[in-house]
Amino acid sequence: MAQVFDEQGNITPVTLISAGPCFVTQIKLQDKDGYEAIQIGFEKIVKANKIKKTARTKPYRFLREFKDGLDDAKMGNEINVSIFEQGDTVKVSGISKGKGFAGAIKRWSFRDKAKAHGAKDMRQLGSTGSRFPQRVIKGKKMPGRMGCERISVKNLKVINVDKENNILAVKGAVPGRRGTLVEIYAA
């Protein structure tokens, strides 16, 4: 994240996203694949071949499919930040940060118990079952792994578009840690 100052001197928190260039790698059609979508590749991987000592190209590091944008898509088309303008609103989707194993109070925002009169189990869950069906029912809010889920943040405003470096400045925070792959949709 970074911050940008406007003409009045107000600070706006922004997230800088390296958005592209992406390339159309495949077009899925209804009669051939059973559904319609375009496949987009990001970050082409180039590794040296150890035996022949020559550079060889492998597929893209990230591949994603999108149902939108089929009208004007052609194989090999480049998609970069030039499709966005300053002031647009976008939706950003990605995988949130993983937080490891967490108790029920932190994971589900439960209240803790009384902290006085000899209480010994202040941050514990409490009762987990009932008399019938005499087991813990699936989906019960209990301690476990927290984070690492797909999250979408809507209505983020595009503050700046750097077309030369393919960098998009979006107001606010986006899901995930630094270096996480995110998907940007025009809203």
C-alpha positions in Angstrom: 0.0 0.0 0.0 1.0 3.6 -0.5 -0.6 7.0 -0.1 -1.4 9.8 -2.6 -2.0 13.5 -2.0 -4.6 15.4 -3.9 -4.7 19.2 -4.8 -6.1 20.1 -1.3 -3.4 18.1 0.5 -5.7 15.3 1.6 -4.1 11.8 1.9 -5.8 8.9 0.1 -4.6 5.3 0.9 -4.0 3.3 -2.3 -2.9 -0.1 -3.2 -0.5 -0.4 -6.2 -1.4 -3.4 -8.4 0.9 -4.6 -11.2 -1.9 -5.4 -13.7 -0.5 -6.9 -16.8 0.2 -7.4 -19.5 -2.1 -10.4 -19.8 -2.6 -12.4 -23.0 -5.6 -14.4 -24.3 -4.3 -18.0 -24.4 -7.5 -19.8 -25.3 -11.2 -19.2 -26.3 -13.6 -21.8 -25.0 -16.8 -22.3 -27.1 -20.1 -23.8 -26.3 -20.1 -26.5 -29.1 -16.5 -27.7 -28.4 -16.1 -27.2 -24.6 -19.6 -27.1 -23.3 -19.4 -23.5 -22.1 -18.1 -20.1 -23.2 -15.1 -18.4 -21.6 -11.8 -16.9 -22.4 -8.5 -18.0 -20.7 -6.0 -15.4 -19.8 -2.3 -15.9 -19.0 -0.2 -13.7 -16.8 3.6 -13.8 -16.3 5.2 -15.9 -19.0 7.9 -18.2 -17.6 11.2 -18.4 -19.5 13.7 -20.9 -18.2 17.1 -22.0 -19.6 17.3 -25.6 -20.8 20.2 -27.2 -18.9 20.9 -29.8 -21.6 20.9 -27.7 -24.8 21.9 -24.4 -23.1 19.2 -22.5 -24.9 16.2 -20.5 -23.7 12.9 -22.2 -24.0 9.5 -20.8 -23.1 7.0 -22.6 -20.9 3.3 -21.7 -20.4 2.2 -18.7 -18.3 2.7 -18.9 -14.6 -1.0 -18.0 -13.9 -4.0 -19.0 -16.0 -7.6 -17.9 -15.3 -10.9 -18.2 -17.1 -13.5 -15.4 -17.4 -17.0 -15.7 -18.7 -17.1 -12.0 -19.8 -15.3 -10.4 -22.7 -16.0 -13.0 -25.4 -17.3 -10.5 -27.9 -14.0 -8.9 -29.0 -11.5 -11.6 -27.8 -9.0 -13.1 -30.2 -6.1 -15.5 -29.5 -2.9 -13.6 -28.5 -4.7 -10.3 -27.7 -2.9 -8.2 -25.0 -4.9 -7.0 -22.1 -3.3 -4.2 -20.0 -4.3 -1.3 -17.7 -5.3 0.9 -20.6 -8.9 -0.5 -20.3 -9.2 1.4 -17.0 -9.6 5.1 -16.6 -9.1 7.3 -13.6 -12.3 7.5 -11.6 -13.7 4.0 -12.6 -15.0 1.7 -10.0 -13.7 -1.9 -9.9 -14.2 -5.1 -8.0 -11.0 -7.0 -6.9 -11.1 -10.7 -5.9 -8.3 -12.7 -4.4 -7.3 -15.1 -1.6 -7.1 -13.5 1.8 -4.1 -13.8 4.2 -3.9 -17.1 6.1 -3.8 -16.6 9.8 -3.2 -20.2 11.0 -5.1 -22.0 13.7 -7.4 -19.7 15.7 -9.7 -20.2 18.6 -13.4 -19.6 18.4 -13.3 -16.1 20.0 -10.8 -14.8 17.4 -12.2 -16.7 14.5 -15.9 -16.1 14.9 -15.9 -13.0 17.2 -17.6 -14.8 20.1 -17.8 -13.1 23.5 -15.5 -14.5 26.2 -16.8 -15.6 29.6 -16.6 -13.9 32.9 -13.2 -13.0 34.2 -14.0 -13.1 37.9 -15.3 -15.2 40.8 -12.9 -18.1 40.1 -13.6 -18.6 36.5 -10.9 -20.8 34.9 -12.0 -21.2 31.3 -12.3 -17.6 30.0 -11.5 -18.0 26.3 -13.1 -21.3 25.7 -16.0 -22.2 23.4 -18.6 -23.5 25.7 -21.1 -26.2 24.9 -20.8 -27.8 21.4 -23.7 -30.2 21.3 -27.1 -31.1 22.6 -28.8 -34.2 23.9 -29.8 -35.3 20.5 -28.2 -36.1 18.0 -25.4 -36.7 20.5 -22.6 -35.5 18.2 -21.2 -32.2 17.0 -23.3 -31.1 14.0 -21.4 -30.2 10.8 -20.8 -26.5 10.2 -20.6 -25.7 13.9 -18.6 -22.6 14.6 -15.5 -24.0 16.4 -11.7 -23.4 16.5 -9.8 -24.1 13.3 -7.9 -22.6 10.4 -8.6 -19.0 9.8 -8.2 -17.0 6.6 -7.0 -18.2 3.2 -10.5 -17.8 1.7 -11.6 -16.1 -1.6 -12.8 -12.6 -0.9 -14.2 -9.9 -3.2 -14.0 -6.2 -2.4 -16.5 -4.2 -4.4 -16.7 -0.5 -5.4 -13.0 0.4 -5.2 -12.2 3.6 -7.0 -9.3 3.8 -9.5 -7.1 6.7 -8.4 -4.3 6.5 -11.0 -3.4 4.5 -14.1 0.3 4.2 -15.1 0.1 2.8 -18.7 3.8 2.7 -19.2 4.5 0.4 -16.2 1.1 -1.3 -16.1 0.4 -0.2 -12.5 -3.1 0.5 -11.2 -3.6 2.6 -8.1 -6.8 1.6 -6.3 -8.2 3.4 -3.3 -8.3 1.2 -0.2 -7.0 -2.3 0.5 -7.3 -5.5 -1.6 -7.4 -9.1 -0.4 -4.2 -11.0 0.2 -0.6 -10.4 1.0 2.1 -8.7 -1.2 2.6 -10.7 -4.4 -0.8 -12.4 -4.4 -2.6 -12.8 -7.7 -5.9 -10.8 -7.8 -8.6 -10.5 -10.4 -9.8 -7.0 -11.4 -13.3 -6.6 -12.8 -14.8 -3.4 -14.2 -17.9 -2.6 -12.2 
